[in-house]
Amino acid sequence: MAGGIALPRVVLAALGAVVVGVAVGQGLSAERLVEAPWYLYLAGFLLAVGLYGSTHDIALGEMRRDLRVLVLAVTLGVLLKALLIAGVMVLVFGKPEYLVLGIAVAQIDPLSVAAMNKSRRMSPRAKSLLAAWASFDDPMTVLLTLYFSVLAFQLSDRSGGPAAGTVGEGSSAFLAGLGWNLVLLLAVAVLWGVPRWWLRRSRLRPGPRPTARTGSALADGLSLVLALVLIAVAAGWMLMAAVAVAGLFLRVGRYGPLVQRAVSVAFVLAAAILGLLLAEGIAPWRGFVLGLAAFGAQVVIGLWVAPRLISGLGRSDRVQLGLGQQNGITAIILALALEPDFPGTVAIVGPAILTVNALYYFTNGAWAAWEDRTGGRYHQDQEGPCGLLQEPMESADTAKP
C-alpha cells in the first residue's frame, strides 16, 4: 500500500522461522517439548535477552522529558490495557484462566516500533515516547503475567500454582518477586559500579595507570560479562524487572551491536519454537478475538487516555499512538512460558499476534494513504519549538510545543 510501512527483515525472518517450525513440528511431540526440563529456562533466557535489548539503547535524556507520562503509561496504562483485553476474553468465552492471555499480549513490540520510528509522520517527541513506552511496558507485562497467572489458577479452581517463576500466592507472590528483582538489581549495580570506581581511582594514582581507551575497553568487557550473568540468573527465576532496569545503566559500549544481534536471534528462535507448538493445532477464532481486543485496547489508550496525559500532541501523533499496537518477541516468549501451566496458550496467542500485526500494518497503511491524499503529513521542514514537528496550519488540531 502506498505510504505504508515495510516489514522489518527480522520480522520476515521470524515469519519464516514459524513456517519452518510448523513443518518440523509435524513429526515431533509438542507435549514432550513443553515438559522438557530445559524448556522453561530457555523461554526465560530468550525473554531476558529481549528485555535487556529493549532498554539497553534507550536515550535517558529523551526519557526524562516525559518521565511522568512514561511511568503512567507503563503502569496504569498497561494494567488498563490488560484488564480491557482480559475482560473481553472472559466475557466472550467465560473462562477465568483467559485473564492471563490479556496481559500476555498487552505490550507493544519494541522491534516493530523501531521500524515504525523511521517514519516521518510522527513528531520526534511522539517517536521517543512510543519507543520508551514499548521498551518499558515489557517488564511490567512480564510481572503482571507471571503473577496474574496465580489469580487465574485460583479463579479456575485449579489446585497448586503456576511453575513460571512465582514464589507464594496472590499478593505475596507479587511482593516476593519484586523483592528478588530488587536484590538482583542491587547486586548488578554494585558489581557494575565497583570496577568503574577502581578505574577512576587508578588514573589518579602516580606511576603506570590504564589509559582512557584501555579503561573503556575493560569496562565494556566487564559490562558484557555482567550482562550475560544477569540474563542467565534472571532466566532461572523469571526476574525480568531487574533485567529491564539494569539495561538502563549496564551499557556494553563497543559491544552494543552484539546485543542487537542477540535480540534478533532470540526473536527468530522464539518464533521457531512457536511454530513447533503451533503444529499441534491453533484456535483461530479465540486468537482473532484476543488480537482484536488487544488492538482495540491500544486504540482506547492512544486516542482517549494518552491525550489527557500528554499535552501538545497533534492529531497525527494521537492517531499513530492509537494504531501503535504490535506484538512480537515478548508476546511469543510469554506464550511459550505460559504453555506448561495453561495448555493451549500458544494455540490462541499465535493467531492473536498475526491478527494484531495484520491490523497494525493495514490501519497504518490506510492512515498513511489518507494523509497523503489530504496533505496532512509531517515534513522535516515544519519543525517547531522544542523539536516538535507541527501539522499544517489549516488543521484545527495543530500540535503545540
Steps between C-alpha positions, in 0.01 A plus 500: 500500500636840409647680792483187715761355734732227375548183702839501678737226390503343846120472487521330160763262641272425797208425267723259310609340828136443597434326168809281542401424860152390395647273232752342736242475777287261295733220600561606861301490822429851628401357838841341547667827401304703755568244775876494434699621805680767296191640326392756762858618552545550125180703485622717789842544342355616169265737681788648705703558184208683340434717806865594546526596134182709517630727779872493416475758222254741660630858505457607861486868410197444276332287764532760778294759310183290519591294806168556680301406192721197437455372856123533468503331158696193612314459831140616487495494119622140474270389781201671337581341164542158658169527685319611184641211297449243776147627562407444137644147504330400825166650392505338155628156599413481871834351607674671796838365393480723193577787736868431449471510119400866504813593689727290278416708189461843664853619424626675187786334315812724509651344186200595292489845660861554398398441139193723539715781640674537165180657376490878449134509605558516876655786693836430671330524840235245407766267357714510815192457720378197303849345499536538877143379554564191286820423690369544853159341466674167438629448857172625645308257282732216599446572870123519459489184289706291736307605808152532353545139397468420871162678504395315184582171674285594797203627297494185289499279813825332404713346772860603555654797327686598182860393456615809308703684757254580780573480870196468725146590406308815414648823637779309676616365162506850352686652797746211519572537130561873536729434795717250313510729199629778726765273654629397158494858375700627800757222457544592132527871585777432752692268267463758222601801711801363692725437194421849367584652835830307502587615148437864591715465811776331300527797264560734796785295647867571411690259282370275219125515462245385239432739214148626435475273195619193690275579792199542272566167327537328837178658632307396188630145525408473867154641426448240228598215734277642774208530257539134404505395866196718573302343215603147600395553864178687418389228259492239775261695723329729246646814662431711194449838667865492615612430144300787353613758756863385483493562125475873573846519658671171412615617157753292308637782283691362203321167537158658444456345152534157663199577718284585199610186318421294808151650517438420134623142547280462809199627303555255215569207735186577703299516177636158398397348835160665461467324164587166659216542750256636241545175309276343766215726388369855529188669637434757224174645633629548855826637365315745276290627792812536717686688227202726427463577873871580533496737202176662617639555850796691356260714295317591822828585677652689207198703392319570827735443795841619371377847382377569853846424639720650229461860389608619159441184296359568154228299329742282304698414812186405691372282217831319459527442875150351482601281205834407654415158644743235377598166649829326453771333704353563848153372415649194330729410789234567764275259314779241504556557873128471582435190289602247771259655752223593256496245216366650179648847562721483191206384286317822595785751525652395164195604293455804728850627412423453130169687543658791690781548250267468200275768651804715573639494146157538338381791717831685492522453125144630460575800725819577306313484169226727638757755620669493160171574326403779739844657537501457877838333536798620700803651325850545628492872418197558726692451820375725775632598843631226728556272200131431439392460141176685451205432274392745226336820620164410351468210746275588793709266714840662454768364734618742768858503627 
